[in-house]
């Protein structure tokens, strides 16, 4: 029985390359899923804040800039917008 070492090395190299390509493709997917998760949680909290805070005068205007900030940062983005609104309002 003769083992072809070149074929074994080729299979090992192919498996290694498959692993590397899989890791490269999975990393952007994790980042996108994290951004979608932040956007959903931040949007829900922003809607609840505007609904409940409307009774006491606490709201954040919904425009493309605030939506982008909340989408990227999530709940910390909402806190940042509230602090900025408080500072700029006087």
QUIVEN-V591571 format. One record per pair of residues at least 4 apart in sequence whose ideal C-beta (glycine too) atoms are under 8 Angstrom apart, sorted by the first residue. I is the first residue (numbers start at 1). J is the second residue. If there is no record, write none. Layout:
BEGIN
<<I & J> <I & J>>
END
This chain:
BEGIN
<<3 & 8> <4 & 8> <5 & 9> <6 & 10> <7 & 11> <8 & 12> <9 & 13> <10 & 14> <11 & 15> <12 & 16> <13 & 17> <14 & 18> <15 & 19> <16 & 20> <17 & 21> <18 & 22> <19 & 23> <20 & 24> <21 & 25> <22 & 26> <23 & 27> <25 & 29> <26 & 30> <27 & 31> <28 & 32> <29 & 33> <30 & 34> <31 & 35> <32 & 36> <33 & 37> <34 & 38> <35 & 39> <35 & 71> <35 & 72> <36 & 40> <37 & 41> <37 & 74> <38 & 42> <38 & 71> <38 & 72> <38 & 73> <38 & 74> <39 & 43> <39 & 70> <39 & 71> <39 & 72> <39 & 74> <40 & 44> <41 & 45> <41 & 74> <41 & 75> <42 & 46> <42 & 70> <42 & 71> <42 & 73> <42 & 74> <42 & 75> <42 & 77> <42 & 78> <43 & 47> <43 & 67> <43 & 70> <43 & 71> <44 & 48> <45 & 49> <45 & 75> <45 & 78> <46 & 50> <46 & 60> <46 & 62> <46 & 66> <46 & 70> <46 & 78> <47 & 51> <48 & 52> <49 & 53> <49 & 58> <49 & 59> <49 & 60> <49 & 78> <50 & 54> <50 & 59> <50 & 60> <50 & 62> <53 & 57> <53 & 58> <53 & 59> <54 & 58> <54 & 59> <58 & 82> <60 & 66> <60 & 78> <60 & 81> <60 & 82> <60 & 85> <61 & 66> <62 & 66> <62 & 67> <63 & 67> <64 & 68> <65 & 69> <66 & 70> <66 & 81> <67 & 71> <68 & 72> <69 & 73> <69 & 77> <69 & 80> <69 & 81> <70 & 74> <70 & 77> <70 & 78> <70 & 81> <71 & 77> <72 & 77> <73 & 77> <73 & 80> <74 & 78> <75 & 79> <76 & 80> <77 & 81> <78 & 82> <79 & 83> <80 & 84> <81 & 85> <82 & 86> <83 & 87> <84 & 88> <85 & 89>>
END
